[in-house]
Amino acid sequence: MPHHVSSPARLEAFSDGVIAVIITIMVLELKVPHQDGITGLYAVLPTIALYAISFAFVGIYWINHHHLCHRTDEADELVLYTNLFFLFCVALYASSMVVTGFSFLLLRLSIARRLRLAGKLETQDTSVQHKHLYSLFTYLVAIPSAFYHPHIALGLCAFVTVIWVTPTAGVKPREDASSSSSGLR
């Protein structure tokens, strides 16, 4: 079987479409409250809070996916297959944040391999990998705590969201033309 390497543009466009469908399906779970006023809002507030965390979760993966894909000029079979695995896991994210995080780590590592081969691997890449491993550890702690302290488990999952919204500590973004036009790094 010949080795195929292509631009990551098609991979990213397909991924954007899948993630858009996932967010659309998530919003369908929001229901109109049966009661009016504050009482109705209070009744659906837990659902809205979970939706907000879930939306942030998928959105952060989408943003990181965008920045990760823009780091490489090529996508080989390994990148394509790990991306498909990641998208599959994002579609199942409600039941398995750990598997989704692990699948994205595999995608991150496969692109890091391409960057290493191209001589473009940076300190930031290693720092973000550590951040990723810390997030996976936090999810693993949240799973058993959910059986005894569901609010703590939800707080840990929300904490991971905060970790990814904040810049990676101790790493300065590259100052070049591509970073200023593409937003976060």
Disulfide bonds with the S-S distance in Angstrom:
none
